[in-house]
Amino acid sequence: MDTISILEPDKSINKLKIGILGVGVVGNAINTVLQEFNIMTKIYDKYKNLGKGLHDLLECSFIFICLPT
């Protein structure tokens, strides 16, 4: 694998749906980067009233859980 293929996203990655639970500093940064690669994201943040509900995240391939620790 050469350096260029590592830096260029695989076209199949654009078919993924990524869920983000919690859209604070970390969740927002993840969402921004994924959108730059044209990856569909579903977000949910209870306290910021973002997203329709947790049930939307269940149809995602991966879910990032970005909650305060």
C-alpha positions as CSV (number, residue, x, y, z in Angstrom):
1,M,0.0,0.0,0.0
2,D,1.5,3.3,-1.0
3,T,1.1,6.6,0.8
4,I,-1.3,8.1,-1.7
5,S,-3.8,5.3,-1.2
6,I,-3.7,5.8,2.5
7,L,-4.5,9.5,2.2
8,E,-7.2,9.2,-0.3
9,P,-10.5,7.8,1.1
10,D,-11.8,4.6,-0.5
11,K,-14.9,5.3,-2.5
12,S,-16.8,2.5,-0.7
13,I,-16.4,4.4,2.6
14,N,-18.9,7.0,1.3
15,K,-21.6,4.3,1.5
16,L,-21.3,4.2,5.3
17,K,-23.7,5.9,7.7
18,I,-22.0,7.0,10.9
19,G,-23.9,7.9,14.0
20,I,-22.7,10.5,16.5
21,L,-24.2,10.5,20.0
22,G,-23.3,13.8,21.6
23,V,-22.4,16.8,19.5
24,G,-20.1,18.8,21.8
25,V,-16.5,19.6,21.0
26,V,-15.5,16.0,20.1
27,G,-18.7,15.0,18.4
28,N,-18.8,18.2,16.3
29,A,-15.2,17.7,15.2
30,I,-15.9,14.1,14.1
31,N,-19.0,15.2,12.2
32,T,-17.0,18.0,10.4
33,V,-14.3,15.6,9.3
34,L,-16.7,12.9,8.1
35,Q,-18.7,15.5,6.1
36,E,-15.5,16.6,4.4
37,F,-15.1,13.1,3.1
38,N,-18.8,13.0,2.0
39,I,-19.7,10.4,4.6
40,M,-23.4,10.5,5.7
41,T,-23.7,11.2,9.4
42,K,-26.7,11.0,11.7
43,I,-26.4,13.1,14.9
44,Y,-28.2,13.1,18.2
45,D,-27.8,15.3,21.1
46,K,-30.5,15.4,23.8
47,Y,-29.4,18.7,25.3
48,K,-29.0,20.6,22.1
49,N,-32.2,19.2,20.5
50,L,-30.3,17.9,17.5
51,G,-31.5,14.9,15.6
52,K,-34.8,13.1,15.7
53,G,-33.9,10.5,18.4
54,L,-31.7,7.6,19.3
55,H,-33.7,5.3,17.1
56,D,-32.2,7.0,14.0
57,L,-28.7,6.0,15.1
58,L,-29.6,2.3,15.1
59,E,-29.5,2.2,11.3
60,C,-25.9,3.4,11.2
61,S,-22.9,1.2,10.5
62,F,-20.9,2.7,13.4
63,I,-21.8,5.0,16.3
64,F,-19.4,7.3,18.0
65,I,-20.4,7.9,21.6
66,C,-19.1,11.4,22.6
67,L,-20.4,12.0,26.1
68,P,-18.8,13.9,29.0
69,T,-16.6,11.8,31.2
